[in-house]
Amino acid sequence: MKQPLFDIQDLTVSLGAQRIYSQFSARLPDVGITGIIGPNGCGKSTLLRCLGGLATPENGSVRLRGVNIGQLSPIARARQIAFLPQEPPVLADMTVEGVVAKGRTPWRKAFLPSSRADRDAVNQALETTQLIELRLRRLTALSGGQRQRAWIAMALAQQTEVILLDEPTSYLDLPHQIRLMQLLRHLVDQQGQARRVVVVLHDLTIAARFCDTLVGLSDGKLVCAGPPSEVLTPKTVMQLYGLRAQVHPDPVFARPVVYPEE
């Protein structure tokens, strides 16, 4: 069996007095884009933070391609995994280029200026996300879609194997949602195994269209995992959301589309 991207074993996690996961196990396959779906409060964001080593489990382990991320130093972990929260902090005086350059932090030596490798990584990230002409624009002057591209560019400049994104489409209108997911799809298709994306999504149609595999969660438990065509069925939609629905393939992309009956 092929080694998974993430191997989660017996994970127990609490937030304050609330138990989120209890002996949770799952294997995320080593594919381009993995989407995490499920109702609000089911533990999607907590799981993503555990994958990034940003939440400390009470028990259990998370391995990235066989390496226990809990045993990595913060710098070593940041060189392998980039994490973008749902609402990254916005500094009023920060330019696009300045934000993208923050992605080089794990690679830069303290008190030394940016290296040629740093500058090349920033420029390449700006080009990939089509932000070259906006590099000197302040982040607060950008549209929502442009701002999300700036954060993606920062993650690209970090040059990690894996990018974790928590609901990156939440505050975007539909055209910007599609463009953002097309960008992620382009990244993994162009860079192959060198780049993997794990993303929390709410829109099942977008998740089905752009993700290679879906992981469905409910109440801190794994309900389903696999290709969208196997995961998105009337039965699993009911298990995940308590919603009666029909599921039919899209006539253009041949991906499943969920049609609620209620």
C-alpha positions in Angstrom: 0.0 0.0 0.0 1.3 3.5 -0.9 2.5 5.6 2.0 -0.2 8.2 2.9 0.5 11.9 3.0 -0.7 12.1 6.6 -1.1 9.2 8.9 -3.2 10.1 11.9 -3.3 7.5 14.7 -5.4 7.5 17.9 -5.6 11.2 18.1 -7.2 12.7 21.2 -7.7 16.5 21.3 -9.6 18.8 23.5 -10.3 22.6 23.4 -10.6 23.6 27.0 -13.1 21.3 28.6 -14.6 20.2 25.2 -13.3 16.9 23.7 -13.0 17.3 19.9 -11.4 14.0 19.0 -11.1 10.8 20.9 -8.8 8.1 19.5 -9.3 9.4 16.0 -7.5 7.7 13.2 -7.4 8.4 9.5 -5.0 8.2 6.5 -5.0 11.1 4.0 -3.7 9.8 0.6 -0.7 11.3 -1.1 -2.7 13.1 -3.8 -2.9 16.6 -5.2 -5.8 18.2 -3.3 -7.6 16.7 -0.3 -10.8 18.4 0.8 -12.1 18.2 4.4 -15.8 18.5 4.6 -18.5 18.3 7.3 -20.9 20.5 9.3 -19.9 23.4 11.4 -18.3 22.4 14.7 -17.4 18.9 13.6 -13.7 19.4 14.1 -12.4 20.4 10.6 -10.3 23.3 11.7 -9.0 21.5 14.7 -7.9 18.6 12.5 -6.1 21.0 10.1 -4.3 22.6 13.1 -3.2 19.1 14.2 -1.9 18.3 10.7 0.1 21.6 10.9 1.5 20.8 14.3 -0.3 23.9 15.7 -2.5 22.0 18.1 -1.0 19.6 20.7 -2.9 16.4 21.1 -3.3 14.7 24.5 -2.6 11.4 22.9 -1.8 10.0 19.4 0.4 11.0 16.6 0.4 12.7 13.2 2.9 11.6 10.6 3.8 13.4 7.4 5.1 10.8 4.9 6.3 8.7 7.8 7.8 11.5 9.9 6.2 12.3 13.3 5.6 16.0 13.1 5.3 16.2 16.9 9.0 15.4 17.0 10.0 18.2 14.6 11.3 21.6 15.7 9.1 24.5 14.8 11.5 25.6 12.1 11.8 22.1 10.6 8.0 21.8 10.6 7.6 25.2 8.9 10.0 24.1 6.2 7.6 21.2 5.3 4.1 22.5 6.1 2.6 26.0 5.4 -0.6 26.8 7.3 -3.1 29.5 6.3 -5.9 30.2 8.9 -9.3 31.3 7.9 -8.6 34.9 8.8 -4.9 35.7 8.6 -3.9 38.9 10.4 -3.8 42.0 8.2 -1.2 44.7 9.0 -2.2 48.1 7.8 1.2 49.1 6.5 2.2 45.7 4.9 2.7 45.6 1.2 1.9 42.5 -0.9 5.7 41.9 -1.4 6.2 42.2 2.3 3.5 39.7 3.1 4.9 37.2 0.6 8.5 37.7 2.0 7.2 36.5 5.4 7.0 33.1 3.8 10.8 33.0 3.8 11.0 33.2 7.6 11.8 29.5 8.2 14.7 29.7 5.7 16.3 33.0 6.6 19.2 33.4 9.0 18.6 35.7 11.9 19.9 39.3 11.4 21.0 38.8 7.9 19.4 40.4 4.8 17.4 38.4 2.3 19.4 36.0 0.1 19.2 35.6 -3.6 17.2 32.4 -3.0 14.8 34.4 -0.8 14.2 37.0 -3.5 13.9 34.4 -6.2 11.3 32.5 -4.2 9.3 35.7 -3.6 9.4 36.7 -7.2 8.3 33.2 -8.4 5.4 33.2 -5.9 4.3 36.6 -7.1 4.4 35.5 -10.7 2.6 32.3 -10.1 -0.3 34.1 -8.3 -0.3 37.0 -10.9 0.6 39.6 -8.3 3.7 41.2 -9.8 1.9 44.4 -10.7 0.5 44.6 -7.2 3.7 43.9 -5.3 4.0 47.4 -3.8 0.3 47.7 -3.1 -0.8 47.7 0.6 -2.7 44.6 1.6 -5.6 46.6 2.9 -6.1 48.2 -0.5 -6.7 44.8 -2.2 -10.0 43.1 -3.0 -10.8 39.9 -1.1 -9.7 37.7 -4.0 -6.4 39.6 -4.4 -5.7 39.4 -0.7 -6.3 35.6 -0.7 -3.9 35.3 -3.6 -1.3 37.2 -1.6 -1.6 34.7 1.3 -1.3 31.8 -1.1 1.8 33.5 -2.5 3.3 33.7 1.0 2.7 30.0 1.4 4.3 29.3 -2.0 7.4 31.4 -1.0 7.7 29.2 2.0 8.5 26.3 -0.4 6.9 23.5 1.6 5.7 20.1 0.6 2.2 20.7 2.0 -0.1 23.7 2.2 -3.0 23.6 4.7 -5.8 26.1 4.1 -8.8 26.7 6.4 -11.9 27.7 4.5 -10.0 30.0 2.0 -13.2 30.6 0.0 -15.4 31.6 2.9 -15.5 35.4 2.2 -15.1 35.4 -1.5 -17.8 35.7 -4.2 -18.3 32.8 -6.6 -16.0 34.0 -9.4 -13.1 34.5 -6.8 -13.8 31.1 -5.2 -13.5 29.5 -8.6 -10.3 31.4 -9.5 -8.7 30.5 -6.1 -9.5 26.8 -6.5 -8.2 26.9 -10.1 -5.0 28.4 -8.8 -4.6 25.6 -6.3 -5.4 23.0 -9.0 -2.8 24.5 -11.3 -0.2 24.4 -8.5 -0.5 20.7 -7.7 -0.9 19.7 -11.4 2.2 21.6 -12.4 4.4 20.6 -9.4 3.2 17.0 -8.9 4.3 15.2 -5.7 6.4 18.3 -4.7 3.2 20.1 -3.7 0.2 18.9 -1.8 -2.8 20.9 -0.6 -5.2 20.0 2.2 -8.2 22.4 2.4 -11.3 22.8 4.5 -14.3 23.6 2.3 -18.0 24.1 2.8 -19.3 24.2 -0.8 -19.7 20.6 -1.8 -19.9 21.4 -5.5 -16.6 23.2 -5.4 -15.1 20.4 -3.3 -16.2 17.8 -5.7 -14.9 19.7 -8.8 -11.4 20.5 -7.6 -10.4 17.9 -5.0 -8.9 14.5 -5.7 -10.1 13.0 -2.4 -12.6 14.1 0.2 -12.6 13.4 4.0 -16.0 13.7 5.7 -16.2 14.4 9.4 -19.1 14.6 11.8 -18.9 15.0 15.6 -15.2 14.3 15.7 -15.5 11.1 13.8 -14.5 10.0 10.3 -17.6 9.3 8.3 -16.2 8.8 4.8 -13.0 9.2 2.7 -12.2 8.7 -0.9 -12.8 10.2 -4.4 -15.7 12.7 -4.6 -17.7 10.2 -6.7 -17.6 7.7 -3.8 -17.9 10.1 -0.9 -20.8 12.3 -2.1 -23.8 10.0 -2.1 -27.3 10.5 -0.6 -26.3 8.2 2.3 -23.1 10.1 3.2 -24.8 13.5 2.8 -27.4 12.4 5.3 -24.7 11.0 7.6 -22.7 14.2 7.5 -25.4 16.9 7.4 -28.7 15.2 8.3 -29.9 16.3 4.9 -31.9 14.4 2.3 -30.4 15.0 -1.1 -30.0 13.6 -4.6 -26.6 13.4 -6.1 -26.0 13.5 -9.9 -22.9 13.9 -12.1 -22.3 17.3 -13.5 -22.8 17.2 -17.3 -19.6 19.2 -18.0 -17.1 18.0 -15.4 -18.6 14.6 -14.6 -18.2 15.4 -10.9 -21.0 14.8 -8.4 -23.4 17.6 -7.6 -25.6 17.6 -4.4 -29.2 18.6 -4.9 -31.0 19.0 -1.5 -34.5 17.7 -1.4 -35.6 19.9 1.6 
